[in-house]
Amino acid sequence: MQTPAWIRRALWDVVPRDQRETSASLRRRQWATAFVVLVGAVVLGWSVRIEPGNSLFYVGTVTLAVVWAAGALLAGPLHLGRIAFRDTLVRPVLTPLAVGFSLAALFVVGAVLVREIPLFAPLESQVSAVLDFADQGSVPLLVVITASTGIAEELFFRGALYAAVPRNPVLWSSLAYVAATAATGNVMLTFAAALLGVLCGLQRRASGGILAPVLTHVSWSLSMLLVLPLVIG
């Protein structure tokens, strides 16, 4: 079975680009990225202990997003990237959105199975824990925070961190993202981070930039925030 062309363009076909850095620039990026990882780990360790409904939840989430975004911008230049379309290269917009919404649909189906099939009953509390945050506070505010967090995470993990790893950046940036998400203690979120991390990493590899990962991450996150409670709640 042949893979659809739009999937190959989004995830696999690497477009030509020239984004080489000097050795000094790479070392500076690596040191900056390592420092941000340490700061982010401290903030994350504090924020995951905040209960849903506590006003500090917003403070912790926004603070962590600021750390990721500021660290990414300070580490070095970032690129938007391009993908092939017919005979030219274009900014990736529709294909990463399609990937994000498709992944969201997969997770909605998975959440329904967790709720309906007794075999998956132990995971139901993990899904409920995710929904607890969606049930708290202002929906418009949660939309803004969710979108901002997705952007900030991609700026760092598929932007600065990806560029700081000379070999196997898809693997290492995905593992770092999974490790950060695993700190929440939620199995479902960690599993989602693994899939999302690999898909966004492949898009970063194919396009050479952060636009595609950002659009996929934000479309997936907002779908989970807005659709999952309607289906599972």
C-alpha beads as a LAMMPS data file, in Angstrom:
LAMMPS data file: protein, C-alpha beads

233 atoms
232 bonds

1 atom types
1 bond types

-500.0 500.0 xlo xhi
-500.0 500.0 ylo yhi
-500.0 500.0 zlo zhi

Masses

1 110.0

Atoms # bond

1 1 1 0.000 0.000 0.000
2 1 1 1.483 3.323 -1.068
3 1 1 1.744 6.103 1.494
4 1 1 -0.326 9.171 0.507
5 1 1 1.792 11.961 -0.958
6 1 1 0.714 14.541 1.641
7 1 1 1.866 12.285 4.476
8 1 1 5.236 11.715 2.804
9 1 1 5.675 15.467 2.331
10 1 1 4.706 16.193 5.922
11 1 1 6.667 13.480 7.700
12 1 1 9.343 11.980 5.507
13 1 1 10.520 13.890 2.420
14 1 1 13.374 16.118 3.576
15 1 1 13.503 19.410 1.682
16 1 1 16.856 21.046 0.838
17 1 1 18.044 23.853 3.130
18 1 1 21.202 25.422 4.460
19 1 1 21.031 25.867 8.223
20 1 1 24.603 25.064 9.164
21 1 1 26.050 26.578 12.340
22 1 1 29.630 27.205 13.370
23 1 1 31.083 24.993 16.086
24 1 1 31.034 27.939 18.492
25 1 1 27.351 28.637 17.778
26 1 1 26.459 24.977 18.280
27 1 1 28.282 24.819 21.608
28 1 1 26.556 28.003 22.766
29 1 1 23.190 26.528 21.779
30 1 1 23.969 23.297 23.633
31 1 1 24.968 25.096 26.836
32 1 1 21.906 27.337 26.677
33 1 1 19.632 24.374 26.031
34 1 1 21.101 22.391 28.930
35 1 1 20.563 25.337 31.279
36 1 1 16.958 25.749 30.159
37 1 1 16.336 22.026 30.717
38 1 1 17.466 22.383 34.335
39 1 1 15.340 25.475 34.945
40 1 1 12.386 23.874 33.208
41 1 1 12.727 20.733 35.336
42 1 1 12.542 22.815 38.523
43 1 1 9.471 24.751 37.360
44 1 1 7.824 21.571 36.088
45 1 1 8.461 19.776 39.375
46 1 1 6.657 22.586 41.196
47 1 1 3.779 22.987 38.733
48 1 1 2.800 19.292 38.606
49 1 1 2.081 19.372 42.332
50 1 1 -0.603 22.026 41.899
51 1 1 -4.141 20.678 42.202
52 1 1 -6.783 21.381 39.514
53 1 1 -8.802 24.447 40.426
54 1 1 -5.942 26.127 42.289
55 1 1 -5.213 29.555 40.784
56 1 1 -1.515 28.728 40.946
57 1 1 -2.141 26.197 38.163
58 1 1 -2.291 29.076 35.684
59 1 1 0.836 30.657 37.141
60 1 1 2.788 27.419 36.953
61 1 1 1.689 26.621 33.422
62 1 1 2.425 30.107 32.103
63 1 1 5.781 30.231 33.890
64 1 1 6.861 26.949 32.347
65 1 1 5.772 28.104 28.894
66 1 1 7.799 31.295 29.328
67 1 1 10.857 29.249 30.314
68 1 1 10.596 27.025 27.214
69 1 1 9.922 29.903 24.825
70 1 1 12.529 32.297 26.233
71 1 1 15.119 29.540 26.374
72 1 1 14.448 28.588 22.764
73 1 1 14.806 32.164 21.543
74 1 1 17.992 32.747 23.539
75 1 1 19.611 29.508 22.358
76 1 1 19.912 30.618 18.746
77 1 1 18.025 31.272 15.499
78 1 1 14.875 29.303 14.676
79 1 1 13.463 28.570 11.216
80 1 1 9.852 28.205 10.073
81 1 1 10.644 25.526 7.484
82 1 1 9.117 24.547 4.162
83 1 1 7.726 21.431 2.509
84 1 1 7.423 20.418 -1.124
85 1 1 4.203 21.231 -2.960
86 1 1 4.074 20.467 -6.666
87 1 1 7.151 22.138 -8.111
88 1 1 7.929 24.545 -5.308
89 1 1 8.535 24.813 -1.571
90 1 1 5.852 26.333 0.661
91 1 1 5.279 27.009 4.336
92 1 1 3.602 23.949 5.903
93 1 1 0.090 24.818 7.078
94 1 1 -2.657 22.441 5.937
95 1 1 -0.696 19.191 6.259
96 1 1 0.419 19.737 9.877
97 1 1 -3.138 20.732 10.799
98 1 1 -4.376 17.509 9.179
99 1 1 -1.813 15.530 11.185
100 1 1 -2.850 17.237 14.423
101 1 1 -6.579 16.721 13.935
102 1 1 -6.045 13.114 12.835
103 1 1 -4.026 12.397 15.975
104 1 1 -6.742 14.059 18.059
105 1 1 -9.403 11.855 16.468
106 1 1 -7.291 8.794 17.275
107 1 1 -7.066 9.810 20.916
108 1 1 -10.778 10.529 21.185
109 1 1 -11.496 7.021 19.904
110 1 1 -8.937 5.659 22.356
111 1 1 -10.542 7.529 25.254
112 1 1 -13.944 6.089 24.347
113 1 1 -12.464 2.581 24.326
114 1 1 -10.870 3.187 27.728
115 1 1 -14.279 4.182 29.091
116 1 1 -16.301 1.387 27.498
117 1 1 -14.017 -1.663 27.618
118 1 1 -13.419 -3.191 31.077
119 1 1 -9.929 -4.325 30.073
120 1 1 -8.846 -0.677 29.955
121 1 1 -10.589 0.315 33.203
122 1 1 -7.303 0.992 35.090
123 1 1 -6.560 3.794 32.617
124 1 1 -9.897 5.551 33.095
125 1 1 -8.630 7.503 36.103
126 1 1 -5.749 8.794 33.979
127 1 1 -8.187 10.141 31.381
128 1 1 -10.340 11.654 34.139
129 1 1 -7.293 13.413 35.575
130 1 1 -6.723 15.120 32.225
131 1 1 -10.376 16.193 32.076
132 1 1 -10.179 17.647 35.598
133 1 1 -8.045 20.493 34.296
134 1 1 -10.421 21.142 31.400
135 1 1 -13.310 21.421 33.858
136 1 1 -11.631 24.135 35.896
137 1 1 -11.761 27.864 35.247
138 1 1 -12.452 29.950 32.182
139 1 1 -12.556 28.091 28.868
140 1 1 -11.247 31.073 26.839
141 1 1 -8.340 31.411 29.272
142 1 1 -7.626 27.689 29.049
143 1 1 -7.655 27.937 25.242
144 1 1 -5.066 30.732 25.328
145 1 1 -2.885 28.899 27.854
146 1 1 -3.133 25.595 25.968
147 1 1 -2.189 27.179 22.648
148 1 1 0.637 29.187 24.203
149 1 1 2.007 26.126 25.967
150 1 1 1.978 24.086 22.757
151 1 1 3.827 26.832 20.903
152 1 1 6.401 27.244 23.674
153 1 1 7.061 23.504 23.926
154 1 1 7.642 23.205 20.199
155 1 1 9.911 26.262 20.141
156 1 1 12.093 24.518 22.679
157 1 1 11.871 20.775 22.023
158 1 1 11.628 20.840 18.211
159 1 1 13.419 24.175 17.911
160 1 1 16.339 24.765 20.264
161 1 1 16.802 21.233 21.610
162 1 1 16.435 19.577 18.214
163 1 1 19.053 21.899 16.711
164 1 1 21.414 21.296 19.646
165 1 1 21.584 17.530 19.009
166 1 1 23.910 16.668 16.102
167 1 1 22.823 13.018 15.801
168 1 1 19.385 11.403 15.954
169 1 1 17.613 14.642 16.941
170 1 1 14.140 13.162 16.351
171 1 1 14.858 10.418 18.872
172 1 1 16.500 12.569 21.538
173 1 1 14.079 15.482 21.330
174 1 1 11.182 13.017 21.589
175 1 1 12.720 11.262 24.600
176 1 1 13.300 14.598 26.321
177 1 1 9.696 15.608 25.715
178 1 1 8.435 12.268 27.028
179 1 1 10.618 12.617 30.135
180 1 1 9.250 16.098 30.809
181 1 1 5.663 14.905 30.400
182 1 1 6.268 11.780 32.517
183 1 1 6.905 14.103 35.461
184 1 1 3.127 14.645 35.578
185 1 1 2.714 10.996 36.558
186 1 1 -0.086 10.563 34.018
187 1 1 0.341 7.491 31.821
188 1 1 -2.065 8.717 29.140
189 1 1 -0.339 12.087 28.822
190 1 1 3.045 10.389 28.638
191 1 1 1.828 8.049 25.906
192 1 1 0.398 11.026 24.031
193 1 1 3.718 12.851 24.386
194 1 1 5.544 9.899 22.836
195 1 1 3.339 9.873 19.732
196 1 1 3.155 13.645 19.452
197 1 1 6.890 13.993 19.982
198 1 1 7.773 11.561 17.206
199 1 1 5.276 13.078 14.743
200 1 1 6.454 16.617 15.462
201 1 1 10.080 15.509 15.309
202 1 1 9.574 13.942 11.896
203 1 1 7.908 17.129 10.669
204 1 1 10.821 19.166 12.006
205 1 1 13.215 16.851 10.179
206 1 1 11.261 16.986 6.916
207 1 1 10.555 20.725 6.814
208 1 1 13.633 22.057 8.559
209 1 1 11.574 24.322 10.809
210 1 1 9.169 24.691 13.702
211 1 1 5.999 25.861 11.928
212 1 1 4.700 22.366 11.149
213 1 1 5.342 20.988 14.672
214 1 1 3.713 24.063 16.221
215 1 1 0.552 23.738 14.125
216 1 1 0.272 20.007 14.784
217 1 1 0.803 20.404 18.516
218 1 1 -1.645 23.288 18.915
219 1 1 -4.371 21.682 16.791
220 1 1 -4.040 18.445 18.767
221 1 1 -3.983 20.188 22.159
222 1 1 -6.995 22.392 21.467
223 1 1 -8.940 19.421 20.111
224 1 1 -8.228 17.505 23.303
225 1 1 -9.253 20.477 25.437
226 1 1 -12.507 21.233 23.629
227 1 1 -13.667 17.905 22.180
228 1 1 -12.592 15.277 24.689
229 1 1 -14.795 16.581 27.553
230 1 1 -17.819 16.549 25.239
231 1 1 -17.209 12.923 24.292
232 1 1 -16.050 11.547 27.634
233 1 1 -17.381 13.961 30.235

Bonds

1 1 1 2
2 1 2 3
3 1 3 4
4 1 4 5
5 1 5 6
6 1 6 7
7 1 7 8
8 1 8 9
9 1 9 10
10 1 10 11
11 1 11 12
12 1 12 13
13 1 13 14
14 1 14 15
15 1 15 16
16 1 16 17
17 1 17 18
18 1 18 19
19 1 19 20
20 1 20 21
21 1 21 22
22 1 22 23
23 1 23 24
24 1 24 25
25 1 25 26
26 1 26 27
27 1 27 28
28 1 28 29
29 1 29 30
30 1 30 31
31 1 31 32
32 1 32 33
33 1 33 34
34 1 34 35
35 1 35 36
36 1 36 37
37 1 37 38
38 1 38 39
39 1 39 40
40 1 40 41
41 1 41 42
42 1 42 43
43 1 43 44
44 1 44 45
45 1 45 46
46 1 46 47
47 1 47 48
48 1 48 49
49 1 49 50
50 1 50 51
51 1 51 52
52 1 52 53
53 1 53 54
54 1 54 55
55 1 55 56
56 1 56 57
57 1 57 58
58 1 58 59
59 1 59 60
60 1 60 61
61 1 61 62
62 1 62 63
63 1 63 64
64 1 64 65
65 1 65 66
66 1 66 67
67 1 67 68
68 1 68 69
69 1 69 70
70 1 70 71
71 1 71 72
72 1 72 73
73 1 73 74
74 1 74 75
75 1 75 76
76 1 76 77
77 1 77 78
78 1 78 79
79 1 79 80
80 1 80 81
81 1 81 82
82 1 82 83
83 1 83 84
84 1 84 85
85 1 85 86
86 1 86 87
87 1 87 88
88 1 88 89
89 1 89 90
90 1 90 91
91 1 91 92
92 1 92 93
93 1 93 94
94 1 94 95
95 1 95 96
96 1 96 97
97 1 97 98
98 1 98 99
99 1 99 100
100 1 100 101
101 1 101 102
102 1 102 103
103 1 103 104
104 1 104 105
105 1 105 106
106 1 106 107
107 1 107 108
108 1 108 109
109 1 109 110
110 1 110 111
111 1 111 112
112 1 112 113
113 1 113 114
114 1 114 115
115 1 115 116
116 1 116 117
117 1 117 118
118 1 118 119
119 1 119 120
120 1 120 121
121 1 121 122
122 1 122 123
123 1 123 124
124 1 124 125
125 1 125 126
126 1 126 127
127 1 127 128
128 1 128 129
129 1 129 130
130 1 130 131
131 1 131 132
132 1 132 133
133 1 133 134
134 1 134 135
135 1 135 136
136 1 136 137
137 1 137 138
138 1 138 139
139 1 139 140
140 1 140 141
141 1 141 142
142 1 142 143
143 1 143 144
144 1 144 145
145 1 145 146
146 1 146 147
147 1 147 148
148 1 148 149
149 1 149 150
150 1 150 151
151 1 151 152
152 1 152 153
153 1 153 154
154 1 154 155
155 1 155 156
156 1 156 157
157 1 157 158
158 1 158 159
159 1 159 160
160 1 160 161
161 1 161 162
162 1 162 163
163 1 163 164
164 1 164 165
165 1 165 166
166 1 166 167
167 1 167 168
168 1 168 169
169 1 169 170
170 1 170 171
171 1 171 172
172 1 172 173
173 1 173 174
174 1 174 175
175 1 175 176
176 1 176 177
177 1 177 178
178 1 178 179
179 1 179 180
180 1 180 181
181 1 181 182
182 1 182 183
183 1 183 184
184 1 184 185
185 1 185 186
186 1 186 187
187 1 187 188
188 1 188 189
189 1 189 190
190 1 190 191
191 1 191 192
192 1 192 193
193 1 193 194
194 1 194 195
195 1 195 196
196 1 196 197
197 1 197 198
198 1 198 199
199 1 199 200
200 1 200 201
201 1 201 202
202 1 202 203
203 1 203 204
204 1 204 205
205 1 205 206
206 1 206 207
207 1 207 208
208 1 208 209
209 1 209 210
210 1 210 211
211 1 211 212
212 1 212 213
213 1 213 214
214 1 214 215
215 1 215 216
216 1 216 217
217 1 217 218
218 1 218 219
219 1 219 220
220 1 220 221
221 1 221 222
222 1 222 223
223 1 223 224
224 1 224 225
225 1 225 226
226 1 226 227
227 1 227 228
228 1 228 229
229 1 229 230
230 1 230 231
231 1 231 232
232 1 232 233
